[in-house]
Amino acid sequence: MQSTNFYQQILGISSPWKVVNVDLDMDAKRVVVRAEVDRKTKWYHPDTKLPASLHKWAERTWRHLDTCQFETLIIANVPSVKYQDGSIEEIAVPWADRYQRYTKLLSQAVIMWLQACGNVSKVAACMRLDWQTVNSIMKEAVERGLIRRENEIIEHVGMDEKSFRRGHVYASILNDLDHNRVWDLVEGRKTGNARELLDTLSEEQQGGVKAVAMDMWAAFESAVNEKLPNADIVHDKFHISAYLNKAVDDVRKNEHRLLMIAGDSTLKNSKYQWLRNFPDLRSQPSFQSLYHSNLETSKAWRLKESFAGFWDYRYIVSAVKFFEDWYKQVNRSRLEPMKKVAKMLQIRFQGLLNYIKHRITNAASEGMNSLVARIIANARGLRSFTMLRIRVLFYLGKLDLSIA
């Protein structure tokens, strides 16, 4: 009798339900709790409050939290009722959501363990559950969190892409830069995929976006121009830095090849020195010697470093003047890789100027990408985009995942 009262209390069961028996199986290390509902209970439609008739009974089993390291199951005969409109529905039990085979308390515990551990397999092993159950709990938590999201205005977003499977399979990711969270993601990185991603924002939210940080991917630009009428495109300065670094490295490789033909190994093993930033050359004597050599690579590196000053400007007119002077220097340098990047920046110059206005970058998106990579690694690779989306939103979406 005491054990039935104990489980009655911890499960939060109240009339018309009650715990009628608790069976302890020492050999199987299992506790089986049997619950019953009063057979005289009258059922009503939840909305119309019209009476319903009993349709049938079905025995159901739920997995609960372990009791003293013993697997704990709840078993009950659950009624299905027929409403006056002809629809049939199984009655919800107080300890679990309708049609689920695990209790709310178990679901909440799994969510807490996943948030602390970050590894589905380890949580499944520790809680003695199969990974499908853990995945199901995670999926339901994300769906619950998405429903609870408020239609709040988001002024600054970032768009980026992430390869999540071999064979150049990509996901497009939309990040809320104001709240440092992943808003949503879709499979693919074409214009249609980008439109689908932006449609995860409500019409009101789309109208409220002021700026979008992104690289120079044309598909993203096209979708933003179509879906976010009030948003400025801000080309991310870190991606631009990557383009400039690649141009410097291309100059280095071309020059190194010519020097090696002439028997000069000056640039040998210097790749990563040219890709780093050196605000004080005096602290790098080895690089200082390279820099002061009469090298084309030195000219390219100097042009790359000088462009960093563009991001410090606060006034559009001054930024325009700086870029015009820098662009002329690049053209005079006759360094084709640098000229190619400079031309690309000139074509998309408005996206650079928009940084002066909004001061946003995709640094948060890049940080999210590294966390997404960790999620994929913890899962030993994810073949299903659906599961990738669930896990990313579970860990990075800042959703309300709690059990109601």
Secondary structure, DSSP 8 states (H G I E B T S, - for coil): -HHHHHHHHHTT--TTEEEEEEEEETTTTEEEEEEEE-TT--EE-TTT--EEEEEEEEEEEEEEEEETTEEEEEEEEEEEEE-TTS-EEE---TTS-TT-SB-HHHHHHHHHHHHHH--HHHHHHHTT--HHHHHHHHHHHHHHHHHH-------EEEEEEEEEETTTEEEEEEEETTTTEEEEEEE--SHHHHHHHHTTS-HHHHHH--EEEE-S-HHHHHHHHHH-TT-EEEE-HHHHHHHHHHHHHHHHHHHHHHHHHTT--TTTT-HHHHTS--S-GGG-HHHHHHHTSS-HHHHHHHHHHHHGGGGG--SHHHHHHHHHHHHHHHHHHT-HHHHHHHHHHHHTHHHHHHHHHH---SHHHHHHHHHHHHHHHHTT----HHHHHHHHHHHHS-------
